[in-house]
Amino acid sequence: MNKKDYKRNYFMLDGRFAKKGYDWWWHNFTAFEEETGKEKQFFIEYFTINPARAKDNGGEEPILGQNLLNKERKFVPSYVMVKCGWWGEDGVQLHHFIPWKDVTITNGNKVVISPDNLKKVNTNDKIKTFVLSSGEFYCSDILIKGNVNITPEQAAESERMTDSGSMKWELSVDKKTAFNVGYGAGSLFRKLKAFEMYWHAEGMKSSFSGIITANGKRYIVKKSESFGYSDKNWGSNFTSPWVWLSSNDLVSKISGKRLENSVFDIGGGKPRVFGLPLNRKLLGDFFYEGKSYEFNFSKFWTGCRTKFECKETDEQIIWYVRQQTFRYLMETYITCNKKDMLLVNYEAPDGKKRHNRLWNGGTGTGNVKLLKKGSGGKLHLIDDISVNHIGCEFGEYDK
């Protein structure tokens, strides 16, 4: 449901998650090359892992979990990583690693991570957002900045899990519509560390504006045409299967009109709560022209049921999701060409890299149908919608 909660975007790695946990803030959007006007889809993520393990190697350098020496010493990963890049046939993912000693993080006006051991920070922001900062890098709910330059020599070091290239950005963020999953990520369940993986999309519909320079080319991000998305995940491990679909580039096939006040978001896979797996569960919300149609398995009183199938062909990743409650049904069919996608790399807090075919893209296309259930189970079509600029993800652990 569309209920904003900036506290769910706070840094969450305290308690046992500080020693075995990750927390990240993800953004994706469309930009236009200044010289040609050609569009390109970009992503930027600020990823944090295991802050309480930063001094295992003395604390001066990031601890990369895939490094052979670190594996021999049984060091788990500990760093802040800025992941950025773009999709398409020339797509790249770039990883810049920062040691924890060079990072400051605030939740509202309270400092929770700082090399200077500060207790509080003065801010005039109207929004008491979180802030992650380190040198040229900055991330909050209203502004993101950074400058990454990865050399071929660095990219050749397999523990960095990165391509080579450069990207610089400074972007304003306007998070217009939220997907708040409810009590599952509420304060009690956060305190209990009940789930293995949490999700909150403060800006499932976001507008971005500013400038990007990527491999020497300058791109303009226009607020009205950015088709942006912002969310965060945190926890002690990832999920398998891993599913994500979202877009706010929606056009009604019935009326022919662009749906300016609409966005959908689907995510999940196989969540674990208190260590117990909940098989093949997805969370979903379609905010359709100002009204939320939510499909949330944790709200059992709504009668939510979900079936989904994701498959890989030689050329595409294909998603089919059928979600329904006692009152509504949503059918989603999405495809994305593999040539325009990336196999994105993450290592888990325990140092294992289990996802080795995690397909991630921002150029998906497809169709969504939203229906209302009438008496006798009769279905009434609310809208049949053409969808583009879809953020999409699918992967499963190695067998």
PyMOL commands that set and color helices and strands:
alter all, ss='L'
color gray80, all
select helices_A, chain A and resi 6-9+15-18+51-57+68-72+100-102+152-155+158-160+183-185+187-192+223-225+300-302+338-340+375-377
alter helices_A, ss='H'
color red, helices_A
select strands_A, chain A and resi 22-33+39-49+79-86+92-98+104-107+110-113+130-134+137-140+143-150+165-179+197-214+217-221+228-235+242-247+249-252+263-269+272-273+276-277+281-288+291-296+305-312+316-324+328-337+342-343+359-373+379-395
alter strands_A, ss='S'
color yellow, strands_A
deselect
rebuild
show_as cartoon
